[in-house]
Amino acid sequence: MRSDRGTWVFAGMFVALILILNIGVGYEMRANRMENIPLAILDQDESELSRTIITYMRENQTLTFYNYASSAAELETWLDQGKVCVGLVIPSGLAAQMVQGDAPRILVAYDASSLMVVSAAKSAMSEILLTLRGAYLRDFYEGKLSVVPQQALKNALPIDVTYRELYNPAKNFSNYLLLGMVIALLQVGFAVLGVERSVRGKQSYGSLLGKCLRLGLWGLLAMTASLLTQYLWFDLPYQGSVAAGIILTYLFAVCLITFGVLLGQVVTDRTFASQFVACFVLPTSILSGYTYPLFAMPLFFQWLGRLLPYTYYGEALRGLCLKGLGFAYVWPAMGALSAIIGVEFLLLGMVIWWKRRTPEGETGEAT
């Protein structure tokens, strides 16, 4: 009776901690898009055209103007010191070369030590510079060649490309990354919860299976509370099947909790077992292909990733949230998680059978 009460208290504290972590992470990414990337400008032309370019740069929400550099060396120093992430060099004679029809070059230097910053900054810079280029070509055709405006626009943009960004058209940063961070935090908690409730001396196989299934409900509650927190307070979309999400989440929780229980039966030192399972489970968020795609990894890591529960749950849950998919989409993920649980139950049975046949299995911590 005391053990059951301890289980509920521990699980309740776990759910409360997860909610606190979700609120903190959600507020951290509440801007949704990466903004305030510091930009420094070296204007060596000081023409009306260069001032127009600078105005566009300073009005962009992604970029934040830091300062004007007096030389290339000063700009490089600011990049080295991390004071700016983007440096724009407008060369001398830019406007004159543009009038003559030459192709002057503008240098944009990025601090590539942070790839996410580079990606956001490049997107903003490309939009600005391509817009300016198109406007200049249109004016050139209209002014020098006396082309009518409609034809000038076609000449400036000879190929009309239409882009459609599906599922996350606003390029919402938190919709992509926040969900993966929540799963990464919870999976470690699920595994540690399994270890905590496993190391209790000699236990029957049936009682351990029942414990895994019951604790899976607490895992489902923790993940549901996390998703509701992000959905209600931080605008994380959920457009797919609710029933599919519930079943998928329960299977994922049981999978990680059973792994913790299994390890707790093998390693009787609870502290060491908890530390080991945390160190073992946490890297799976990297190997699962959620942030760096699985298909781009070497073949060995692709096979390794297919053995991890996070691989199936993370991609499936992201599809339910952003793509609005239903049961047909998540059936393969459910099947993979069920297969992993089946293997874990089999291994757990083998461990219990082995412990009963050895003298060590006769002793244990009293419950």
Buried (B, 14 or more C-beta within 10 A) or exposed (E): EEEEEEBEEBBEEBBEEBBEBBBEBBEEBEEBEBBEBBBBBBBBBEBEBBBBBBEBBEEBEBBBBBBEBEEBEBBBEBBEEEEBBBBBBBBBEBBEBBEEEEEBEBEBBBBEEBEEBBEBBBEBBEEBBEEBEEEBBBEBBBEEEEBEEEEBBBBBBEEEEEEEEEBBEEBBBBBBBBBBBBBBBBBBBBBBBBBBBBBBEBBEBEEBBEBBBBBBEBBBBBBBBBBBBBEEEBEBBBEBBEEBBEBBBBBBBBBBBBBBBBBBBBBBEBEEBBBBBBEEBBEBBBBBBBBEEBEEBEEEBBEBBEEBBBBBBBBBBBBBBBBBBBEEBBEEBBEBBBEBBEEBBEBBEEBBEEBEEEEEBEEBEEE
